[in-house]
Amino acid sequence: MTDTENLTKTTEDAGYEKGDVNVARVIIFGIFGIIILVTVLIFTWDYFTLAKESPVEDVGLKPQSAAIRELRARETEELTGYKLLDETKGVYRIPIERAMELTADEAYREQLKKNR
């Protein structure tokens, strides 16, 4: 074979695609891909929603034992109730909200004294 025959054969073999793309197949493939993607997204969303809500249901909606209810009642009483702790020293237990108010008022008064 001569160089021109080799060159002609390689040029004929190389080139561009002579057939058209099957548009129907591409559209069907695209539609199925979108359907699969949406299905996976929906199942993933449901899974994570269930995984997030499951511990809340297990912990938050379970009935509490009597010991826990009694403990929380005592804690609430100690945080929100008044009580005389030591009469000789004049020590009282006051609600935490009132204690925060008194502490804030005291700090405010001290700040005013420093600024004068």
C-alpha positions in Angstrom: 0.0 0.0 0.0 1.1 3.4 -0.7 1.0 6.4 1.6 -1.9 8.0 -0.2 -4.0 4.8 0.1 -3.2 4.6 3.8 -4.1 8.2 4.2 -7.4 7.8 2.3 -8.4 4.8 4.4 -7.6 6.5 7.7 -9.5 9.6 6.7 -12.5 7.6 5.7 -12.5 5.6 9.0 -12.0 8.7 11.1 -14.5 11.5 11.2 -17.8 12.2 12.7 -20.8 10.1 13.8 -22.9 9.5 10.7 -26.1 8.5 12.6 -28.4 10.7 14.6 -29.0 10.4 18.3 -32.2 8.5 19.2 -34.1 11.4 20.8 -36.9 9.1 22.1 -34.4 7.0 24.0 -32.7 10.0 25.5 -36.0 11.4 26.7 -37.2 8.1 28.1 -33.9 7.7 29.9 -34.1 11.2 31.3 -37.7 10.7 32.5 -36.8 7.4 34.2 -33.7 9.1 35.8 -35.8 11.9 37.2 -38.4 9.5 38.5 -35.7 7.4 40.3 -34.1 10.6 41.7 -37.4 11.9 43.1 -38.2 8.5 44.6 -34.8 8.3 46.3 -35.2 11.8 47.6 -38.7 11.1 49.0 -37.5 7.9 50.7 -34.4 9.7 52.1 -36.5 12.6 53.4 -39.0 10.1 55.1 -36.1 8.1 56.6 -34.5 11.2 58.2 -37.8 12.6 59.4 -38.5 9.2 61.1 -35.0 9.0 62.5 -35.3 12.5 63.9 -38.7 12.0 65.5 -38.2 8.6 66.9 -36.0 9.6 69.8 -38.4 12.4 70.7 -41.2 9.9 70.8 -39.2 7.4 72.8 -38.0 9.9 75.4 -40.6 12.7 75.4 -43.8 10.7 75.2 -42.9 7.8 77.5 -44.7 7.8 80.8 -42.6 9.0 83.7 -42.0 7.0 86.8 -43.4 8.2 90.1 -39.9 8.8 91.5 -39.1 11.2 88.7 -42.3 13.1 89.1 -41.7 13.4 92.8 -38.1 14.6 92.2 -39.2 17.2 89.7 -42.0 18.4 92.1 -39.4 18.9 94.8 -37.0 20.7 92.5 -39.8 23.0 91.3 -40.8 23.7 94.9 -37.2 24.5 95.8 -36.8 26.8 92.8 -40.1 28.7 93.1 -41.0 28.6 96.8 -40.1 30.6 99.9 -38.7 28.9 103.0 -37.0 29.9 106.3 -33.7 28.1 106.3 -32.0 29.6 109.4 -34.0 31.9 111.7 -31.1 33.0 113.9 -29.0 34.2 110.9 -32.1 35.4 108.9 -31.4 33.1 105.9 -34.4 32.5 103.6 -34.8 30.6 100.4 -36.5 32.7 97.8 -37.7 31.9 94.2 -34.9 32.0 91.7 -36.6 34.6 89.6 -36.8 37.0 92.6 -33.2 36.3 93.5 -32.1 37.2 89.9 -34.1 40.4 90.1 -32.5 41.4 93.5 -29.0 40.5 92.2 -29.5 42.6 89.1 -30.9 45.6 91.1 -27.9 45.3 93.4 -25.4 45.3 90.5 -27.2 48.2 88.9 -27.0 50.3 92.1 -23.3 49.5 92.5 -22.7 50.5 88.9 -24.5 53.8 89.5 -22.3 54.5 92.5 -19.2 53.9 90.5 -20.2 56.2 87.7 -20.9 59.2 90.1 
